[in-house]
Amino acid sequence: MTGTDAATVQPESPPLPPVSPELFFAAGAALAARAAQRAESRSQVDEILRRAIDQASALGKEAS
């Protein structure tokens, strides 16, 4: 058998969608919620949210 047999050829994956500021907001909110459930300190939860906002802001500036 060769590497071009139908069983070994994998279809090309579709391209990933572009990264958006909303992705960072959603991820940050999810991580902050998990941290809060684990009884992390308020400052740790705040830091997670701050970093998500910073990343989203930087991405938004790149897109402009």
C-alpha positions in Angstrom: 0.0 0.0 0.0 1.1 3.5 -0.6 0.6 6.8 1.2 -2.0 7.8 -1.4 -4.5 5.0 -0.6 -8.0 6.4 0.2 -7.8 5.0 3.8 -4.6 7.0 4.5 -5.4 10.3 2.8 -6.9 12.8 5.2 -9.1 15.6 3.9 -7.9 19.1 4.2 -9.1 20.8 7.3 -11.2 23.9 6.9 -9.4 27.1 7.8 -9.9 28.4 11.4 -12.0 31.5 11.8 -10.1 34.7 12.5 -9.4 35.5 16.1 -11.7 38.2 17.4 -11.7 40.4 20.5 -14.9 38.6 21.5 -13.0 35.4 21.7 -10.7 36.8 24.4 -13.7 38.2 26.3 -15.5 34.9 26.2 -12.4 32.9 27.2 -11.5 35.4 30.0 -15.1 35.2 31.4 -15.0 31.4 31.3 -11.7 31.2 33.1 -12.7 33.8 35.6 -15.9 31.9 36.4 -13.9 28.7 36.9 -11.4 30.5 39.2 -14.3 31.9 41.2 -15.8 28.5 41.6 -12.5 27.2 42.8 -12.5 30.0 45.4 -9.5 31.8 44.0 -8.9 35.2 45.5 -10.7 38.2 44.1 -7.4 39.6 42.9 -6.7 36.5 40.8 -10.1 36.6 39.2 -9.6 40.3 38.5 -6.2 39.6 36.9 -7.7 37.0 34.6 -10.3 39.5 33.4 -7.8 42.3 33.1 -5.5 40.1 30.9 -8.4 39.1 28.7 -9.4 42.7 28.2 -5.8 43.7 27.5 -5.5 41.0 24.8 -8.8 41.9 23.3 -7.9 45.6 23.2 -4.5 44.8 21.6 -6.2 42.6 19.0 -8.7 45.3 18.3 -6.0 47.9 17.7 -4.2 45.5 15.3 -7.4 45.1 13.3 -7.9 48.9 13.0 
